[in-house]
Amino acid sequence: MASGATTPSTVSSSTLVVSPDDLKSLLHQGPSQVTSASDLVEFLASRAAVSSAVYVYDVAEQIGFGALTKSWVGSLKYSAPVIPLQTRAGAGLSLVGRLSEGTSQDAITGSVLTTYTTPAGLAAMAASLSYLPPASSRSRLIVQVPAVTPVGDTFTLSPTLASLSTSFSIFPDSLAIILSATPQETVDFALLAYKLKDWHVVHIFDHHSAAREVGHNLVSNHVKDVSGLSVSEAVRVAGYAPFEFAGDRSARTVFVLLNGQLALIAKALASRTAGVAVVIVRVLRPWSADELQKVIPSTAEQVYVYDDVPCETTRGPLFAEVFASLYDPTHPAMIRAQRITPDKEREFISDPTLFYSHLASLSDHSSPDISLENAGTKLLFLSTPSNPLTLFNQLIADTFSREISMRRLTDYDVFSKAGGVTADRIILSPMNDDGNFLPVSLALPFSAGLADFMCIIDSDLLKSHSVLDCAKPKSAVLVITSWSSAELLANLPPQVLALVLRRKIRLYNIDAKLIASELSRDAATRETAESLIIYLAFLRLYLGKVSNKATVRKLALRLIPDGLRDDIFSEINARTWESLLQAELSVDHEISSHPLDTATNILPLKRFESNTIAVDTGSGQTVYNGSKVSSWHEAAKHLLFPSVFTPLLPILPETEEFPQLPSLHPELADRTYLVTCAVNRRLTPLDYDRNVFHLEFDTEGTGLKYAIGEALGVHGWNDAEEVLDFCAWYGVDPDRVITLPVLGGEKMHSRTVFQALQQQVDLFGEPPKSFYTDLAPYATSPLEKFALQFIGSPEGSSTFKKLNEKDTVTFAQVLQRYRSAKPGIEILCEMIGDTKPRHYSIASAQSVVGNRVDLLVVTVEWTAPNGNQRYGQCTRYLAGLKIGQKVTVSVKPSVMKLPPDNNQPIIMAGLGTGAAPFRAFLQHRAWLSEQNIKVGPVYYYFGSRHQHQEFLYGEEIEAYILDNVITKAGLAFSRDGPKKVYIQHKMLEDAGSLADLLKNEAGVFYLCGPTWPVPDVYETLVNALVKNDQSMTRESAGDFLESLKEEERYVLEVTLPTFACGDLLPYISSVGLLNHMPDVWKRALNDIFECICEICIKNRVCDVELSVGYVFTV
C-alpha cells in the first residue's frame, strides 16, 4: 500500500439483519458460519419454513455450496431434510417424480423443493425438468445455482454459463430463470424465488466471487406478496429492474449481457463513456420482449449481444431472444452476436482491462480511463492452507469494521504447488461508497498489478510463482521468512528482481516464527504470537509515515486475544518493530550475478489459478471441493484427485478384486463390465413374425452384481462392415488415433477412428435438426450449404420431418447426401454424439444362477414409409451375438423389486417380453422354498398371441405351477380361440382373491409390458375391490390403488409400441389410454407429447428407440 494512505472516518456496524416476517425470526439465531451471501442463500433455502426438502447435488458441493446445509441438519433447529444426490444420467427425475406424485405428508403441507446444482449440473437435469408438472403455491421447485465451473487444464474456476447454452430451449415454460450479480442482489433474489408461487424458479448467482465475499452489510429485504404478478413485475417490486439500463440514453452502441461479472464490467464502462449503454438482463425466462424494447434507446445503431457458449460455433440463447425482440426491417439497428467461450471469459476475468478494451473497440470511442484504483485500498495475503490466517483475518476485520468497509475473498490453488496456495484478497473502501460495485475478483485480479500491500507468508512462493505481478508500483511487500534481507534478494529469480526494480517495489522481511518461539514455549501461545507479529508488521507498513511504536501498540492493544499477557504483548510489539527490515535493492543491482544468469536457465514462474473452494462448517473440519477432511495433507488428495475421492460411483478400495477396466468406455460415468455371451437362443419359431430370443452372459471374474428386478444396460456396437465402408467413403484411416472429450467434463480419451465409430459414436442414429445447422459451415458447395441451412431453419421443418420420419435417414446418410460437407473426424464425432446404452430387464436371479445374467429380448424392426427396412440398433446387435463374444454392460436400478417381506403375496402381470423380471422373481421365490423359507402366494398372469409360438419360458412356468411356486396362473393367448382373451379377463376370474390379497394381505401388484392393457387392468382391479367390499365406491377404490403406488405396492413398467414420433399420440388416443388413466398419468403423458419431438428429435437426450418404445415408470 502507498504510504500516507488515509482511513475514512465513517462509522457503521457490520451486522446481518433479516426480516422477521420472511424467516420467522430464525436468522437472528443463525449459525456463526453465515458470513457471506452464499452462506445466507444456504440458510434461507434450508429453513423448513420455506423448503420441504433440500436436494444437494454432488457438483454443487464440489464448488463449495451445500456443505453448510448438510452440516446444519441435526445441529440447527428448523432445518429442512437434506437429500444428497449424484449428477448422472436422469438427474432431476427424482424431483419431477416427487412433485408429480408427492408423499402423504406433501398432500397435507405441500411440497416446495429446493435443489443445489451448478450450471453443468443444471444442464444435465434439463431433459428431466422438461417433465415438471405445473407450479403452484403448494408444489414447486426452486433451483439455487452457484455459477462456478472448472475450465481448462488447471481446472480454473470460472463464472461461465457456457454449459447451459443449449439447455435453455428445452426448459418448460413454467420455469423462471433469474440472475443476480451482487451480494445483496443474491440474497434478495434467493428470497424472491420462494415468493414466486406460480413458478418453478432457477436462481443463478455469482458464487465465483461476489456471493462468497465476506464483509458485506447484508440485509434480507422484506418482499411483499407478489402473487398474480409476472416475474418481471415481481423483480421490480423487489427493487430491481428486469432489464437494467446503464449509460447514455442517446447511445448509438448498446451492449446486452446476462447479469454477472462481465455485465458489471460493461456497466462500469458505460457509466463513464458517452454514446455507450449497457442492458443487463436479470430475468431470462419468461422472456419479455416489451420490457427489452422499452429500455433500448431509439438512437441505437449497433446492439451487441453477449452469450456464454462452449465454442465459437454455438449460437447463444440470449442472442436469439434479443434478435427476435428487436429485429425491425424499418429500423436499421444491427444486432450482432458476441460469443464468449470459457477460455475467453477466463481471460477477461483475469484482466478486466482486456474486456474494457474489447468493449471500447466495438464502440465509436477509444478506450476510456479504465483504472480500477478508485475501488479502494487493495490488500493481498498469500500463504498455504497449513498456515491459516484465521486470527490475522479477524484482527484485520476488527481493526477496520468500525470505520470502513472491508471485503475479503479467499481462494485456493491446489495444483501449482505441493501443499497448495491460499490467497486472501481484501478491499478497504469507505462505508458509503456508492460507486459501481465490482467483485473482489475484478477489483483485484491476480495479474493486473493493483495490490497496494502484499504479505507473503510462504517465501518459497517468490521462487515458484509470479506473485509479485500483483504488486502495484511503489507498493510495500511483506515477506514472512527466516531469510535475511540479503538472502531474500539472492533467492529472487532474475525476472522477479527486474520487476521489483521496474516497479520500485519496497520489500520487507521478518522472521515471525523465530520471534514467537523465543517469547513462548507453549505451542498455542506461539501460534497466536505469530499471527500477532504479522498483524503488527502490517499495521506499521499500512500506517506509513504516521506510524510509530506507540501508535501501533495502541491500535493493537484493544484487539489482542484474551489470555495473552500484557508483558508478552509488549515484548512482541517491541521485537516486531526492531526485526522488521527493508531489503536494500539499488537501481544498479547486478541481476547477472544471480545463479540463473542465462536466458536458457531462467525457469518460468507459475501463475496462481483459483481451482478450489473451501467451506468451514464450524465443526473443526474444513470441506474442500465437497470432501470433509481433517488435515490439509488429506485434503490435497481430495482436491487433486476429485474423481477418485468424490466419485460418481462408490469408492472402491485399491485392493478391489475386480477393478474397473480403465479402457472400457472411459467416457462413461457408470461402472461398466465386460461379460461373455454364453447362450443366444431364439424362443419363437423361425417362421414366426417376431424374433424373441433368450441371452445368457457369463460374468465370471467381472465382479458384476445385480439385484432382482434391476436392468442391464447394453452398450451396443455399430456393424463393423458398415463402419469400415463409411471410413473408406469418408477418406479416413480407421486405425488413426483420435482424441475425444469425456462427456460432461474437461477430460479427454484416445481411441482409433474405428473404435470410436463402432463402439461409441451414434453414426447410424437419427440426426437432430441442429445437426444440419452445425454441418452447414463445413459444406464447400454453396448449394449444399444453403440446403443444410434451410433444413436446420424453422422454414425447413417440413423437409426435416420428411427426412426424419419418412426417409428415416441416419447421420451417415446425411453426410453421403451432402458430400461436400466433411468436417474433421474428431469434430464429426463430437457433432454426432455418443450412442446411449439400451436397458433391458434382467430375467434371472443371481441367488439362483450365480455368475450369470439372462435377458429376454425382442428384435425391433419396422418398415419406414419409403419402404426401407429399419432396425433397432441394439436389438440387432444382440440378435447377432456369437457365443464367446464380449459385451460391455452396466447395471441400472429399477422399481421392479420384490417386497421386503417374503410372506407378502405378489401378483405379476406380464405381456410378451414383459415376463423378463417375473422370471427372476419366480426363480428367487422357488429358491427360497427350497431353503424351507416360507413365502407368500404367487399369482402369475401372462399374455401373448399364440401359446405354441410365444409362450415364453412355458416349460419353466408349468414346472413352477406343479411345484406350487405359482399359486395361481392366468394364461391368456389372445389369438388361439374364437374369442380374444387378454390378461384382464383372466384377472377378472380371480377378482375376489386379488382384492383380498391387495387389501388384507399387503399384496404387491406388478404390470410389465406394453401400455395398452393399463386402463383395462386398472378397471379390473377397481371392479374387484368394489365387488369384494360393499363399502367401497369406484372413487375410493381408485384412491386405494393410488395409495398403493406410494407404498410401492402398485408397480407398472410399461412401454409404447413401435411408432414414429408423429404417430404416438393417435395411437394413445385410439386405445383410449388417456380416458381411463388416473389424472397424474394424463398429466405425465400430456407433458411427454408436448416435448417428445423437441427432446427426442432435436436434442437426442433419449435413446434412438424412443420413437419405437419410450419407457416410462410409475
N, C-alpha and C positions, 0 to 999 in steps of 0.2 A: 504494500500500500504506500502511496506517496506520503511522505512526512508532512505534518501540518494539517492533516485531514480533520475536519470538524465533525462534531457529533450533534445532530439535531436535538432540540430540547423538548419536542412534543412528547407528551406523556400519555400512554394508554395501556390498558391491560390486555394481555393476550389470553382470552378465555374462549371457551366453546359454549355457545348458547343455542338451545334448541327449543322450539315452540312446544309447550306442554300439550297443546291441542293436537299436535301431529303425532307425538310419541308417548302420550300418557305420562309425561314427566320422567320417563325412563332414562333419558340420556343424561340427566343430571347425576345419575348413579352409574354412568358409563365407565368402562374399564380404562385403566391408565394408558393402554396401548393405542387408544383412539387419538392419534396426533396429526393425521393428515386427512385430506378429503377422501382418499381411497378407503382409509380406515373407517371414516364416518359412513361411507356408502355401505360397507360391510355391516356396520352396526345397524343402520336403518333397515337394510334388507333382511337381516337375520332376526328381527323382532317378530315374535308370534302375533303381535297386533297387526302386522301388515302382510306376513307371509305364512302360508300354511306349511310350507316346507321349502328348504333351500337345497337345490341340486348343484353340487360343486364339481365341475369337470376338471380332470387332471391337468389339462392345458392351462387353465386359469391358475391353479396352484403353482405350476411351474414358472409363472411370471409374477409370483408373489401376491396373488389375490385369492382369498378363500381360507388361508391357514388360520387367520384370526377367527373367522366364523366357526370353523371346526373346533378351535380351542375353547370357544365360549360355551359350547354345548355341555351341559352338566355343571359348569362353573359360574354361569351368569344367568340370573333369573329371566324368565320370559323370552328365552331363545327358541326359535323355531327349530324343528327337527332338520338335521342335515343328512343328505344322501350323497355320498361320493360316487362319481361316475367316471368311466373312461371314454375317451373320444375315439370311436371306431365306427365301422360300417353300421348304419342305422341309428347314429347318435340323434337323440331327440325324440325317438319313438316312445320312450317311457313317459316323457312329458305329455305328448299327444294322447297317449293311452289313458293317463290319469285324468286329463281334462275332459276326455271323451266319456270315460266310464265313471271315474271317481271312486271313492271309498264310501263306506257307510257314514263316516264322520264328515266327509266332504258334502254329503247330501244335506247335513244339518247346518254346517258352518260355512259352506262354500269352499272353494279351492283356488287360492291365489298363489301360484307357484313362482318362485324366484330361481333363476339359474345363473351361474357364473361361467363364462367361457371367454375365449379370445376371438379375434377376427377369424383366424384359421379354424377354430373350433366351431364358430357360428356358420362358416361356410360348409363344414361337414354336416351340420344339422339342417341345412337349407331344404333338402329334399323332404325330410321328415316334417319340418314345420309347415310345409305346404298343405298338410292334412289337419292343421289346427282347427278345432271347432270354433264357431263364432265366440268372441269375447263377451263377457257380461260382468256385472258388478260382483257376481258370486264365483265366476270361473274365468280366469285369465292367466296369462304367462308374462312375467317380467324378466327380461334378459339383461343383466348387467355385463357389459363388455369392456374390460380394460384394454385399451388399444396399445398392445405391445406384441411385436412379432420378431423372433430371431431371424436375421438375414445374413447372407454372406458366409465366407469361410470361417470367420471368427464368431459367428452367431451373435453379432452385434444386435442389441435390442433397438427396435425401430417402431415408431407410431404408425407405420404404413397400414392401410386398409386394402392393399392390393389383393389379398386372398379373397376378399368379398366382391370383387369387381363383377364376377359372372354370377353371383348368387342373388343379388337384389331382385333380379327379374322373376325369380320363382318363389319369392316370399308371398304369402297370401295377402290380400287387400286389407285384412283385419289387423295386420301387423304394422304398428307405427315405429318409425326409426328416428330418434332424436340424438343430437350430438352436442357435447359440451367440451370446452377447452380450458376454462379457468377453474381454480379450486372451488370458488363459491358457486359457479355455474354447475359444476359437477354435483355438489350437494343438492342444489335446488332441483335439478333435473332428475336426480335419483328419487327424490321425494315426489316430484310431479308424476313420475312413471306409475306410482301406485294410486294417484288421483284420477288417472285417465281410465275410468271404469268401463268404458265401452271398447277398449282397445287392448290387444296384446302389444307390449312395448319392448323395443330394443333400445337400450341407452348405451351409447358408445362414448367413452371418456378417456382423457389423456393420462393414463397410468404410467406412461413413459417418463413424464416429468411433473407436470402441474399438479396432478392429483396426489402424487407421492410427497410433495414438498411439505416440510414441517415448518410451522411458524405463522401460518395464516390465521387471521381472526375470523374464523368461520362461524356463520350463523345458519340455522335452519329456518328460512323464511316461511311464514305461515301461508300455505297455498289455499286459496278459497275453493269452494266446491266448483268444479269445472264440468259437472255432469251436463250433458247436452251440448257442450261446446265442441268445436272442431279442435284438432290437435294444435293447429296454428293459433287459434284463439286462446287455448289453454296456456300455451307458451307465452303469449302476450300478457295474460293475466298474471303469470309468474314473474313478469318484469323483464321479459326478453322479446326481441323481435325474431320471428321465424326466419326472416331473411334480413340480416343486419347490414345496413349500408354505412360505409365509411369513406370519406374523401370528398372530392369536388362534385357538387350537384350538377355541374355542367361538364362533366368528364367526357372526353372522347374515347378513352380507353378504360374498360371495366374488366376486372378480374373476378371470377366466380369460383369459390372454393368451399369445400365442406369444412365445417368448424373443426379446427385443430391447430397444430403448431404452425404449419405453413400459412394458414389463414391469418394468424396473429402477426406473422412477419409482414404479410401483404398489407394488413391493416396499418401497421406502423409506417410503411412506405406511403400509403395513400394519405395519411394524416399530415404529411409534410410535402406533398408533391401536387402542384396544380395540374388539372387536366386528367387526373387519375382517380379512379374509385374502385372500391372492393365491395363485393357482396358475399357475406358469409352465411352459408346455409346451415341452419340449426335443425330444420325439420326436412328430412329426406323423403319420408313416407308418412302420411299420404302427401303426395306432391301437390303444391298449389301453384298453378301457372299464373293465376290472377295476382297472388302475393308477389311473385317474382317480377311480373310486368310493372307493378306499381313502383318498385324501387329502382329499376333500371332507368337511368337518365335518357331523355329523348335525344340528347346530343351524342349518345354513344355511337361510335363508328366501328370500334373493334371490341368484341366480347371474347375474352379468353377463359375457357372452362378447364379447370384442373381436376384430373381424376388420378387416384392411385390405381395402378394397373400392374399386373405381373410382368408384362413385356410390352414393347412399343407397338405391337400389332393389335393389342386388345383394346376394344372400344369401351370406355368407361360409362357407368350408368348416369353420372351427373350430366355429362355432355348430351346424352340422349334426351334427358328431361329438359335441359335448358334450351336445346335446339328446337324441340317440339313446342316449347312455350314462347320463344321469341322470334322464330322464323316468320318473316313477313315480306313477301315479294315487293311490297310498296315501300319498305324501309330498308335502306341499303346496308344496315349494320352487318358486319361479317362476324360469324360465330365460329370460333376456332377451338379445336381440341388441343389440350396440353396434357400429355400422358407422363405421369411421374412414376417411374419404376422404383422398386425398393432400393436399388443401388443409388439412383439419383436422389431419392429422398434422404438417404443416409448422408450423402454428400452435402445437401442443403442444410440438414440439421447440424452437421458437424461444423459448418461455417456458414451462418445465416447471411453473411455478406454476399455469398455466391448467389443466393436466391434473390436478394435485393438487386444485384446486378442483372440477373436474368429478367426480373420483372421490369426494370428500367429499360432494358434493351427492347422490350416489346411496346413500350410507350414512345411518345414523341420527345421525351425528356431524357437528358443524361442522368446518370445515377446520382441521386442526391447524397447529402452527407449521411452516411449510414453508420456512423459511430454509435456504439451502444454504451458509451461511457455514462450517459445520464441514467442508466439503470440502477445506479447506486454503487457502493463500495463492494468489491468482489474479493472474497477470500477463498483459497483452495488449500485443503489439507489432504496429503497423500500418505497413506500408511498401509498396513496389512491387516487382515482380519484377526491375526494373533495379537495385534497391538490395538485393542479397542480404545476409541476416544470418547467413550460414554461420559465420563466425568468431565473431560475437557469441553465437550459439546454443551454439557449442562452449564458449566461455568460461563461459556460464551453467551448462551441464551440468557442466563440470569443477569449478565453484565448489561445487555442491550435491550432486554424485553420491555423495560420500563420507559425506554427513551426512544428507540427507533424500531422499525420493523426488521426482523431477522428471518430470512427464508433459508432453509437448508435442504439439500438433496444429496442422498448417499447412493453411490453406485459401486459396482464390483466388476473387476476384470479377473477372471479365474484361469484364462488360457495363456496369457502372455508371460506369466511368471510363476514359478513354483511357490505355492502358498497363497497366491492371489494378491490383488492390489485393491485397496479401498480408496475411494475418492469422495471427500465431503466438500461440496460446493456451497458457499454461504453468500447471500446477498444482503447487505445492510442498506436500508433506504428509509427516508422519512415516513412516519406513520401515515400522513395524509397525502402521500404521493398518488395523485390521480392520473398519472400518465398511462399510456397504453401498457397493459400487462404483457410481459414476456416471461415464459417459464425459465427457471434457472438454467435448464439445458441450453436455451438460446441466449440468455443474457451472459452466460459464462461458458461458452463452448471450449473444449479442451485444446483446440488447435489455433485459437484466434489471438493469443497474447493479450488477454484482458484482465488477468488477475492482478489486483492491487497488492495483495500479500499472499505468499505461499509458505506453507510449512510442510517439510518432507520428513516424516518420522522414520522411514526406512531409507537410509542413504544409498543403498545399493541401487535404488531406482534411478539415480543420476547416471549410473553406468549402463543401464539396460534400456531405459525408456527416455523418450524425448519430452520429459515432464516440464522442462523449462520453456518449452514452446508456449506454455500457458501464461508465462510471466509477462507483465506489462513493462515497457521501458522504464527504467529508474525505480522499479519496484523492489521491495525487500523480500528475500527468500531465506527462511529459517530452516537450517538442516540440523536434525537431531542425530548426532553421530559421536562416535568415540574418536574420530579423526581430529587431528589438529587442523588449523586453518591451512597450513602448507600441504598437509596430506589431502585435505579436501580438494584443493586445486589440482594436486597431482593425480587424483583419481578421476577427474572430469575428462571425458572424451574430447578430442580436439574440436569437434563440431559444437559441443556444448560450451567450451571455453570461448569459441568465436561468437556464439550467441550472447554469452554474458557480456563480452566486450562491446558488441554491437549495440545491445540494448541498455548498457550501463546498469546492469542488474547488481544490486547490493546483496552479497552473500554473507549470512551469519551462521555460526555453528555453536552448539552447546552439547555437552555430554550429560544429558538428564539422568541417564541410568547410573552413572558414576556418582553424581551428587546425591541422588536418592539413597544409594546403597551405603554411602559414607555417613548419612544422617540417621538411618533407621535400619535395624536388623530385622524388624517384623515385615513379612512379605506383603501383607495387606497395606500397611502404612507406607511401605516403599512404593507400591503401585500408585497409591494416592499422591504421594510426593512427586512422582514422575509426571503425572498429569498436571499437577500444580506448577511444576517448574516450566513446563511447556507453556502453560497459560500465562505465567508471569513474564516469560520472554516475549510472548505475543503482545501483551499489554505494552511493554516497553517500546516495541517497534511500532505498534499501532498508534500510540500517542505521539511518536516522533519527537520533535524538538521540545515539546512541553513536558515530556516525561522526566521523572526523577525517581529516586528510590522511595521517597516518602509518598509520592502520589500513587505510584504503583501499589505500594503496600496498603494504602488507604482504600483504594478501589477493590483490592482483592480480599481484604480482611473481612468484609461483610459477607463474603461468599464462600469462605473456606468451610470444608465439611466438618460436621460435629466429630469430636474425638481427636482432632489434630491439635496438639498442644501449641500454645502461643509461642513458646520458645523455639519449637521446631519450625513453626511457620516463619518466624523472624529470621532464623538461620537460613531457611530455604530461600527467602527473598534476597538476603544479602549475597548468598553464594550464586544465585542466578544472575544477579546484577554484575558480579565480578567475572563470572565464567562466560557470559555471552560475548563472543568475539566476532569481529568482522574480518572476512578474508580480504587481504590487501592484493588486489589484482590491478596492476598498472596497464596502461594502454599498450605499452610495448612488450607485454608479456610474451615470452617465447613459446608459442604453440608448437613449434617444430621440435622442442625438446621433449615433447610427450612421447612415451614409448611407442604409440601408434603414430609414426611420423610420416607415413606414406599413404597416398590415396587408396592403394590396394589393401592396406591393413586396417583402415578405418571401418569399424563394424557398424552396420546400420542399427539405428535405435528403433525400438518398438513404440507403437502408439497405444495409449490407454483406450480400450474399447469396452463400453459397458455391455456386459453379457449376462449378468446375474442380478436378481433382486432378492434381498434377504428380508425376512419378517421376524421381529422379536415378539413371540407370543406371550411374553411375561412369565413363562414357566421355567426360566433359566436356560431354555434352549432356543436356538435360532433356526428358522426354516429357510433353507436355501433351495431355490428352484423347486419348491414343493416337497422337500425332504427334510424331516426333522432330525437333527443330529446334535451331538453334544460337544463336538470339537471341530476346529477348522480342518484338521487333517482328515477327519472322517467326512466333513462336508465337501472337501475338494474332490473326493471320489464321486459324490453325487453330482457335483457341478460339472466335472469334466466328462462324466460318462452317464448322462441322464437316461440314455436308452437302456442301460443296464440296471441302474438303481431306481429309476422311475419308469418301469416298462409298461407297455400296454398289456402284456401278459404277466402272469405271476412270476416272481423272481425264481429262477431255477438255480440250485447250488452248482458250484463249479464241478462237483463230482457227480453230476446227474448221469444216471445210467444210460439214458437215451437223449443226448443233446440235440438241439435243433441243427439241422444241416445248414450252414451259412449260405450255401449256393442255391438252396431250394427256395425259389421265389423270394429273393431278398427285398423285392419291392412291396411285400405284403406285411401288414402288422400282425396278422393272425399266425398262430403256430401251425406249421404245416408238417405233414408226414409223407413219406414215400412208401406206399404199400404195393403189394404184388397181386395181380389178378390171378385167382386160382380156379374160378368157375365162371363161365359165361354161357348160360343155358337158356334157350328160348322156351317159354312156357306155353305159348299158344301155337296151334298148328301152322305149318308153313303156308297153307293156302288161306289162312285167316287174314282179314284185312288189318289187324292190329298186331304189332310185334311187341309183346310183353315179355321181358326177359329177366332172369334172376342172375345176380352177380355176387360172387364171394371174393373178398380181398383178404390175403394173408397179411397180418400186422405183426408177425413175429419180429422182434428186435427193433421195433419202431417206438415203443412206449405209448402208442395210441390207446387212450382210454375214452370210453363214452358211456353215458347214462342211457337208461331205457327211454326211448321216445325221442332222443336227440337226432339231429340231421347231419348228414355227411356232405360237406362242401367239396365238389369235384372240380378241380382246376383243369378243364379240358384243353386239348391241343387242336390247333388247326391241322388240316390234312397236309402231310409232308410234301406230296407231289404238287398240290396246288400252291404251296408256299414257294417251292423251287421254281415252278413255272412263273410265278409272279416276279421272283428275283431276276430271272432271265429276261423277262419282258422289261422290267424297270431298269435293268442295266446295273445291278448292284451285286457285289460278290457276297454270297451267303455266308462265307467264312470270315468276312471282315468284322473286326471287333468294334462295337459302338458303345457309347456311354449314355445311359438314360437316367433321369431323376427318379428317385423313390417317391411314390405318390404321397402328397401331403407333407413333404419335408424338404430339407435342403440337401440330403444325402444323394449320392449317385451310385449306380452299379453298372458293371460292364457285362456285355453278352455279345455273341456273334449275331449278325443280322438274322440268320436262320433261326437261332434260338429265340430271339425276340419275337419274330413274326409267327413262329409256330406255337410258342408256349405262353406268350404274354400279350401281344398286341391283337386287338379285335379286328383284324384285317378283313374278315369276311362277315362282319356285322353290318347293321343298318346305319348309315351315316345320318347325323342330325342335320338340321338346316344350317347350323353355324359352320359345319364343315365346308360347305360350298363357299361361304364368305371367306373363311380362312384360307381356302385353296386358291381363290381368285388372284391374289397378288403374285403367285408363282407361275401363272399362265403367260407364256410368251406370245401366244396367238391372241390378238385383240378381240377376235370374235368369241373365242372360248372364254377369255377373261370376262367379257361382257355377259356371256351366258351364265357363268358361275355367280357373278354378282347379282344377276337378275333372280336366279333361283333362291339365293340367300336373302333377297329383299322381301318386304311384305307383299309387293306386287307379284312375286313369283310363287306365292303359296300354292296355287292350283298345280303349277308344274312340279313343285316339290312333292305335293301329295300324290300325284300320278307316279313319280319316280319311286316314292317310298312305299305306297300301298299297292299299286298295280304292278309296276315293274319289279318291285322289291329289290332294288339294286343294293350292292354292298359297297364298302369303301373301295375295294379293289376295282369293282366295275365302274365306279365314278372316275377313278384315275384313268382307266382304259378308254372311257368315253372322251375325256378331255386330256389328250395325250401331251399337250404342251405344258401342262401344269405338273411339274415334277420337283417338289421340294426335296432337300436333302433327306436321306433316310432317317437320321436321328430326329429331324424336325417332323417328318411324316409320322413317326412312331408316337411322338408327343401329341400331334394333332388328332390322331385316331383314338388313343387311349387304350387302357387295358381291358382284356376280357375278364369279366367277373365270374367267380365260382358259381356253379349251379348247385342248389341244395336239395337233397333227397332224404326223405325219412328213412332212418336205419331200420331194417327189417330183421334185426336179431338182437338177442340179449347177451351181453358179454359174460354174464354169470353162467350162461349155458354153452356158448360157442368158443369162449376163450379168446385166443389171439386171431380173431376173425371178425369181419364186419360184412353184413349182407345188405344188398339193395334190391328193390323191386322197381323196375323202370319200364316205361312205355315210350317207344320212339315217337318223337314229334315230327310230323311231316304234313305238308299241305301243298295244294296247288294254287299258285298265285293267279290273279285274274288274267295275266298274259299267257297262262299255260305252263309257265316254268314250275318245275317241281322244287320245292324248298324243304329244308330240313332244319330241325333244331340242332345247333352246333354241338352241344354237349351230349345229347342222347345219341346222336350219330357217332360221336367219338366213343361213347361207352359201348354201343352196339358192336363196334368193330374191334374191341379189345381182344388181344390174343392171350392165351394162358402164359403166364410168366412176365407179362408186360407190366412195367412200373407205372404207377399213377400217383399224382400229387393230390392230397386231400387235406381237409381241415374239418374241425367239429364245431357245430353251431347248436346252442341250446334251443329248446323248443317247449311249447306249452303242453305238448303231448307227453305226459308223465303219469306213472301210476300213483294212486293215492298213498299217503304216508302209512295208513293202517292196512295191513294185508287182509283184514276181515271186511273191509269196505267192499260192497258189490261194485262191479264195473259193467257198464253197458257199452258195447262197441258197435258202431255202425260204419262200415266201410264199403265204398264202391270202387271197383277196379283196383288200381294201384294204391288206393286209399287204405287197403288192407295191410300195407307195409308196417306201420308202427304197431298194429294189433298183433302181428306175428311175434314181435318182440315181447309184447305184453303176455301173450299166451305161453311163450317159451319160459318166461320167468315164473309165471304162476304154476306151470307144470313142475318146474324145478323146485319151487317151494314145497309143493305137495310131496315130491319125492323125499324131501328132507323132513317129512312129517310135521311141517308147519301148516297150521290151519289157515285157509284162505276163504274169502267170501265168494258169493255166487258170481258167475261169469256168463253174461248174455252176449252172444255174438251174432250180428246181422251183417250179411254180405250180399252185395248185388252186382250182377253183370248181365250181359245179354244172353249168353248161352252157357249152360253147365258144362257141356262136353269141351268147348273150346276155351272157356275163360273162367273156370272155377279155380282161381289162383290158390296154390298150396292146398288143393282139395283133399289130398290124401292125409296131410297133416291135420286138417280140420276134422276129418272123420275120426282120426285116431284120438284127438282131444275129446271128441264127443263120447267115444267109447270109454275113455279113461275118466270120464266125469270132470275133466278140467273145464270143459264148457258145460255149464248148467243147462243152457237152452240156446239152440241155434235157429236163426231165421234166415233161410237161404232163398234169395229171390233172383230168378233168371227170367228176365222180362220177355224174351223172345221165344221161349221154349213151349209155351202153352197157347191156347186160343185167346186168352185174355192176358194183357200185360200185368205183371205183378212186380211191385217195387218194394224196397225195404220198409217203407212206411206202412205198407199193407201187412207185412209180417209183424211189425211192431204193434199194429192195431190189435192183432190177435192176442198179444200179451199185455194189453193196456193196463189191466189190473195189477199185474206183477210189476210192471215198470213203474207205475205210480207209487206202489208201496216201497220199492227199492229206493226211489229218489226221496220220498217224503219221510219215511220212517226208519230207513236203514243207512242213511248217509251215502247212498249210491252215487257214482260218478258216471256221467254220460259223455261219450266221445263220438264225434262225427268227422270222418276224414274222406275226402274225395272231391267231386265237382260241386258246384254251387246249387244246381237245380233242385235237389231234394230238400234244401234247407227249410223253405217255408212249409212244405208238407210234413216234414219230420217235426217241426216246431208245433204245427197244428195237432199232430198226432199226440204229442206229449201233453199239450194243453187239454185236449179232449180226455186223455187218460186221467189226468189229475182231477178234472171236474167230475168225471164219471165215478172215480174212486172215492171222492169226498164231496158229499152233497152240499157242504157249507162253502165250497169253493166256487167262485164265479170264473168266467173266462179271464176277466181282468186280473183277479188275484192269482190265478194260475200263471198268467204271464209274468206277473211281478215275482212269483216264486222262482220261475226259471231265470229271471234276471238276477235274483239274489244268488242263485247257484253259480253264476259267472264269477261273482266277486269271491266266492269260496273255492273257485277253480274246480267246480263240480259239473259244469256245463261247458265243455271244451269243443270248439269247432276249428278245424283246419281244412279250408276248402279252396278250390282253385277254379278259375274261369277256364272254359274250354278254348279250343283253337279258333281265334278270330283275329282279323286285322283290327287295329285300334278303332277305326271308324265304325266297325260292326258290333262293338261290345255293347253299347247302350241299347240298340234294337234287340239284341239277344236278351239282355236283362229284362227289358220290358215284355218281351214275348213270353217269358216263363213266369211273369207276374211276381218276380222276386221282390221288387220294391213294395208291392201292395201288401205283402204278407210278413215283412220283416219288422222287428222292433225299430223304434224311432232312431236309436243310436246307429243301427246298421244302415238305415236310409241316409242319415247324415254322412256317414263314412263313405258310402258309395257315391253319393252326390259329389262329395269332395274329390273322389277319385276321378270321376268322369269330367269334372271341371278342369282337372290338372293333367289328365293322363297324356294328352297329346304333347303338351309343353314339356312335361317331365320325361316321358318315355322317349319321345322322338327327338326333341330339341336338345335335351341335356344328357340323355343316356345315363340317368342315375340308376335305372333298374336293369335287370337282365335283358338281353336282346329278346328273350322269350316272354317278355312282359306282354307283347301283343298276342301271344299264344298261350298264356297261362299265368296271369297275375295272381300271386299267392297273398292272401291276407288272413290274419288270425284274429279271432275274437276270444 
